[in-house]
Amino acid sequence: MKIKQKKISVFELESVPRAVAALAVPSVLSMLVTVLYNMVDTVFVGQTHDPYQMNAVSMATPIFMILMAFGNLFGIGGCAFISRSLGAKEYGRVKKISSFSFWGSVAIGLICTFIMTLGVGWILPLLGADAATNIAGISGDLSPEETQRQIDNFRNLEQYTRDYLFYIGVGAIPTVLSSAMSNLVKGEGAAKVSMAGMMIGAITNIILDPIMILAMGMGVKGAAIATSIGNTVATLFYLGYLKFSHTMLTPNPKQIGVKHGIFTGVFSVGIPMFCTNLLMSLSNLLLNRLLNHIDVLATGGMGIAMKANMLVVFLQLGIGIGIQPLVGFHYGARNFAKMTKVIRFSMCCTLVLGTIMTALYFLFTEPIVSIFMTAGSSGSAADVAAQQGYAVKMLRALMVSGPFLGIIFVNNNAFQGMGRGLASLILSVSRQGLIFLPVLLIANALVGLDGLIFAQPIADICSVIMALIMMEMIKKKELRQLKPGIRA
């Protein structure tokens, strides 16, 4: 029980800046590890000097994001519910929540394994990586040599994407489960354990990538295998934590509970985050298909830009995710004044961090892009240069909203911590769906490539305004429940 009290004291006893730092710093470092996890494949695949292997990673990314979405469905939903239960001192419920989230992740991961290994041929056309469809769209005005070159490139692209998806699918269970567990342990204040598990998985991936991709000449296939192994190692770490530490969490199937609000409590918060990841995946898929119709190299360029931009996005997201259990605890304890201070302080932190990162990215755009792909001595140097040019332009466009992104993440995670799943769902769906998709389609029809490039920052700025308005409305409603004379 001493360990349990120590974890809860992070929520109860620390000042707001110290409490935010205690939970947000490990979360930010975890996000940094996640960024490295996602970047490292792109960096080493880029060293093959084959832009079509890079395109395969970009095209397969939406499917990998869906796996992460399932992990967040149970992980973030369970995390928020666990922290609220701790705040309300309902410790018995924590075991039921954790067991339900654990085995739900395993079941979903198993289903994804079957779909991605046995149904990979069905997935390829959805991604725009189907060779037959792309070959049919080749212009008849090209020379026979250029036509054959494009046919070969499309066939290679299909095979690369097929290989990547298959081996990511083999590791679907540990991918979903490690994502879920990294969030569940944070629900009881074990942010450092969450960070350690992610770091162990990332280091494993980083070590294996150059060996499998370059030394063994496996290319994108090696990248996928290294990622799956890394997630497996992270999952084993979390299982060890559950077995050998004095945690309140348990994977014991006998503790699974879906009644008494367990099912709705997890999913009311998990579904908005799932929808966020799912819509992000679908919008990424649509964006890739639209870019493919303009120039297949633009698809890879956007993939590089989005990978590079992940550092700015995920560091601010880390602050938002980190304070979610803190918000949930104070909400569960009905301490609205301190909850409001946590939210305000966290938004200020993201604004400062986002501004600094954006300035650095604008100053060093080209060196950052060059990390992911350098021109080789092969005949593809012109393609590599064109892809780099796209990536530089796209990265600068994405950074327009860089300073303000954290405001969305802090408010969205605060909604989740408060159990306001509908508010979180509305904000999530708006940023990645209701706002972004119409902007994407309209901008593509009116402006073309430049419209596609600036669709995301336009949607982000609109979502920032929406998040602030929603928080003010919810805060006013909550303030009515405070004692007279108390103000947040």
TORPAFI-438752 format. One line per 10 residues: number of its first residue (from 1); for each residue x, y, z of C-alpha. Coordinates in steps of 0.05 Angstrom, whole numbers. Layout:
// TORPAFI-438752
NUM) X Y Z | ...
This chain:
// TORPAFI-438752
1) 0 0 0 | 59 47 10 | 73 45 -65 | 1 59 -81 | 1 119 -35 | 66 145 -66 | 35 143 -135 | -28 178 -112 | 12 232 -76 | 36 258 -144
11) -36 278 -156 | -52 302 -85 | 9 335 -55 | 49 370 -109 | 41 443 -130 | 12 452 -199 | 78 464 -236 | 112 406 -199 | 53 360 -210 | 50 377 -284
21) 125 367 -290 | 122 300 -252 | 71 272 -302 | 83 312 -365 | 159 306 -369 | 159 230 -371 | 101 233 -420 | 138 283 -464 | 199 238 -462 | 154 179 -479
31) 128 218 -539 | 200 233 -559 | 213 159 -558 | 150 148 -600 | 176 199 -650 | 243 164 -654 | 205 98 -661 | 167 126 -721 | 225 165 -751 | 278 112 -747
41) 245 68 -800 | 240 127 -847 | 312 149 -835 | 342 80 -848 | 296 64 -906 | 317 131 -935 | 389 106 -935 | 370 54 -987 | 365 114 -1035 | 301 84 -1063
51) 244 135 -1061 | 193 80 -1075 | 212 42 -1012 | 201 109 -976 | 133 115 -1010 | 115 45 -986 | 127 66 -914 | 85 129 -924 | 28 89 -955 | 29 36 -901
61) 29 88 -845 | -47 96 -842 | -54 22 -826 | -2 26 -772 | -39 86 -744 | -102 45 -740 | -65 -6 -697 | -44 51 -651 | -116 75 -651 | -140 9 -623
71) -86 13 -570 | -109 83 -551 | -181 59 -550 | -167 16 -490 | -104 51 -463 | -126 123 -460 | -198 104 -443 | -173 59 -387 | -122 111 -364 | -173 166 -354
81) -222 119 -319 | -167 91 -273 | -145 161 -251 | -217 182 -238 | -228 118 -197 | -165 132 -156 | -189 204 -143 | -256 175 -119 | -217 122 -79 | -252 65 -115
91) -191 19 -117 | -228 -46 -132 | -254 -18 -197 | -182 -6 -221 | -169 -81 -227 | -231 -91 -269 | -214 -33 -315 | -143 -56 -326 | -162 -128 -340 | -217 -108 -388
101) -170 -61 -425 | -113 -112 -428 | -154 -169 -457 | -193 -123 -503 | -127 -102 -533 | -105 -174 -543 | -170 -192 -578 | -167 -132 -625 | -94 -145 -640 | -109 -217 -659
111) -164 -195 -707 | -116 -145 -739 | -64 -199 -748 | -111 -242 -789 | -134 -183 -831 | -65 -155 -846 | -32 -222 -862 | -87 -259 -898 | -123 -198 -927 | -63 -155 -947
121) -83 -160 -1021 | -150 -129 -1004 | -117 -71 -966 | -69 -50 -1021 | -121 -19 -1068 | -149 22 -1009 | -80 52 -998 | -69 68 -1072 | -11 18 -1075 | -45 -31 -1122
131) 0 -38 -1183 | -56 -56 -1232 | -96 7 -1216 | -36 53 -1219 | -10 23 -1284 | -79 33 -1316 | -73 107 -1300 | -6 117 -1336 | -10 170 -1389 | -8 145 -1461
141) 35 204 -1482 | 98 175 -1449 | 153 141 -1488 | 158 65 -1485 | 219 70 -1440 | 186 118 -1392 | 122 77 -1391 | 161 14 -1374 | 199 51 -1319 | 134 73 -1287
151) 105 3 -1292 | 166 -25 -1257 | 162 29 -1203 | 89 15 -1189 | 102 -60 -1184 | 159 -48 -1136 | 116 0 -1095 | 62 -54 -1088 | 112 -107 -1066 | 146 -61 -1016
161) 79 -40 -986 | 56 -113 -984 | 119 -134 -947 | 114 -78 -896 | 41 -90 -880 | 49 -165 -873 | 104 -162 -821 | 71 -105 -783 | 9 -149 -782 | 49 -207 -753
171) 65 -162 -694 | -4 -131 -688 | -19 -160 -618 | 43 -131 -584 | 35 -66 -623 | -36 -55 -597 | -20 -82 -527 | 43 -42 -516 | 7 22 -537 | -50 6 -489
181) -5 -12 -431 | 39 50 -438 | -24 90 -423 | -55 45 -370 | 5 49 -324 | 3 125 -328 | -68 122 -301 | -41 104 -232 | 16 155 -236 | 71 108 -262
191) 92 155 -317 | 165 134 -311 | 147 61 -321 | 108 81 -384 | 169 118 -410 | 216 61 -394 | 174 10 -432 | 169 54 -494 | 244 69 -490 | 262 -4 -486
201) 220 -19 -548 | 248 41 -586 | 321 23 -570 | 308 -48 -594 | 279 -21 -659 | 336 29 -668 | 388 -26 -659 | 353 -75 -707 | 337 -25 -762 | 406 -14 -791
211) 421 -88 -785 | 358 -112 -820 | 346 -55 -869 | 418 -42 -892 | 466 -96 -869 | 418 -153 -886 | 390 -116 -946 | 318 -128 -926 | 294 -57 -938 | 222 -41 -917
221) 212 -114 -897 | 268 -107 -846 | 238 -42 -821 | 171 -76 -807 | 203 -136 -773 | 246 -90 -729 | 184 -50 -709 | 145 -113 -690 | 203 -140 -649 | 210 -73 -613
231) 137 -73 -595 | 142 -145 -570 | 200 -127 -524 | 161 -67 -497 | 101 -112 -484 | 144 -162 -446 | 170 -105 -402 | 100 -84 -384 | 80 -155 -368 | 140 -160 -322
241) 118 -96 -288 | 48 -123 -277 | 76 -188 -248 | 133 -164 -203 | 112 -94 -179 | 61 -74 -127 | 15 -44 -179 | -60 -40 -174 | -66 -61 -247 | -76 -134 -266
251) -81 -176 -330 | -119 -230 -291 | -177 -251 -336 | -218 -267 -274 | -220 -193 -259 | -250 -173 -326 | -311 -130 -315 | -358 -97 -364 | -416 -82 -318 | -425 -25 -268
261) -400 27 -318 | -334 -7 -336 | -350 -15 -410 | -380 54 -419 | -328 86 -374 | -270 61 -417 | -303 71 -484 | -334 140 -470 | -263 168 -468 | -228 116 -511
271) -274 123 -571 | -259 197 -582 | -184 182 -582 | -197 122 -627 | -236 166 -675 | -180 217 -674 | -129 164 -695 | -177 131 -744 | -195 197 -778 | -121 215 -779
281) -108 150 -814 | -165 158 -864 | -147 231 -879 | -75 210 -889 | -98 155 -936 | -141 205 -976 | -84 255 -978 | -37 202 -1004 | -85 183 -1060 | -95 256 -1080
291) -20 268 -1081 | -9 205 -1121 | -53 234 -1177 | -7 295 -1179 | 61 262 -1171 | 77 197 -1135 | 141 229 -1109 | 98 282 -1074 | 68 225 -1032 | 137 207 -1006
301) 153 280 -995 | 91 289 -952 | 110 226 -915 | 178 255 -898 | 148 323 -878 | 97 290 -833 | 150 246 -800 | 194 306 -788 | 134 346 -762 | 118 291 -712
311) 170 317 -664 | 134 384 -657 | 65 350 -653 | 83 294 -605 | 122 336 -556 | 61 381 -546 | 16 320 -547 | 59 291 -491 | 42 349 -445 | -32 340 -461
321) -31 265 -448 | 13 274 -386 | -36 319 -350 | -97 277 -368 | -93 233 -305 | -79 295 -263 | -142 329 -290 | -181 264 -280 | -158 257 -208 | -177 328 -188
331) -242 322 -226 | -257 257 -189 | -240 292 -123 | -284 351 -144 | -225 400 -137 | -244 443 -197 | -200 502 -178 | -136 461 -181 | -159 425 -243 | -168 492 -279
341) -98 515 -258 | -69 451 -286 | -102 463 -353 | -81 536 -358 | -9 522 -338 | -4 465 -388 | -30 508 -445 | 24 560 -430 | 77 505 -431 | 55 480 -499
351) 53 550 -528 | 125 564 -507 | 150 496 -530 | 112 500 -596 | 139 569 -612 | 211 548 -599 | 205 485 -641 | 171 521 -698 | 226 574 -701 | 280 519 -703
361) 243 482 -758 | 237 543 -802 | 311 558 -793 | 335 487 -807 | 282 458 -854 | 330 432 -907 | 379 398 -858 | 321 366 -822 | 292 338 -887 | 361 314 -909
371) 364 269 -848 | 310 225 -878 | 335 218 -948 | 401 232 -983 | 415 226 -1056 | 454 164 -1074 | 499 147 -1132 | 445 106 -1166 | 403 130 -1224 | 348 153 -1176
381) 384 216 -1155 | 336 261 -1194 | 275 228 -1161 | 307 235 -1092 | 320 309 -1105 | 249 321 -1128 | 222 285 -1066 | 266 327 -1021 | 240 390 -1054 | 168 370 -1040
391) 186 352 -968 | 218 420 -953 | 158 459 -980 | 108 413 -943 | 144 415 -877 | 145 491 -876 | 70 492 -890 | 56 442 -834 | 95 486 -785 | 48 545 -794
401) 4 519 -738 | 62 492 -697 | 60 541 -639 | -14 530 -625 | -24 454 -632 | -14 441 -558 | -77 481 -541 | -118 429 -578 | -83 371 -543 | -87 399 -473
411) -161 415 -479 | -177 349 -513 | -141 308 -460 | -173 351 -405 | -241 334 -434 | -222 260 -431 | -196 266 -360 | -262 298 -339 | -300 241 -371 | -330 288 -423
421) -324 239 -480 | -374 276 -524 | -335 342 -521 | -270 304 -536 | -304 268 -593 | -330 332 -624 | -262 366 -621 | -225 304 -647 | -274 292 -704 | -272 365 -723
431) -196 370 -728 | -186 307 -768 | -253 301 -803 | -307 353 -802 | -258 410 -814 | -198 377 -846 | -231 333 -899 | -275 389 -929 | -215 436 -929 | -173 382 -962
441) -223 368 -1018 | -241 441 -1030 | -168 463 -1029 | -149 407 -1077 | -205 427 -1126 | -189 501 -1124 | -113 504 -1115 | -86 435 -1128 | -20 416 -1095 | -13 479 -1053
451) -83 469 -1028 | -66 399 -1005 | -3 424 -971 | -38 477 -929 | -102 438 -912 | -76 412 -846 | -51 478 -816 | -117 512 -836 | -156 456 -800 | -110 461 -740
461) -120 536 -730 | -196 528 -735 | -192 472 -684 | -152 514 -635 | -206 567 -635 | -259 513 -627 | -222 481 -568 | -216 547 -530 | -290 562 -539 | -311 492 -517
471) -267 495 -455 | -296 563 -434 | -367 535 -441 | -351 473 -400 | -312 512 -348 | -371 559 -336 | -416 499 -326 | -368 468 -276 | -358 533 -238 | -432 533 -220
481) -417 471 -177 | -362 506 -137 | -373 536 -68 | -389 610 -65 | -328 654 -68 | -283 602 -101 | -257 618 -170 | -215 577 -218
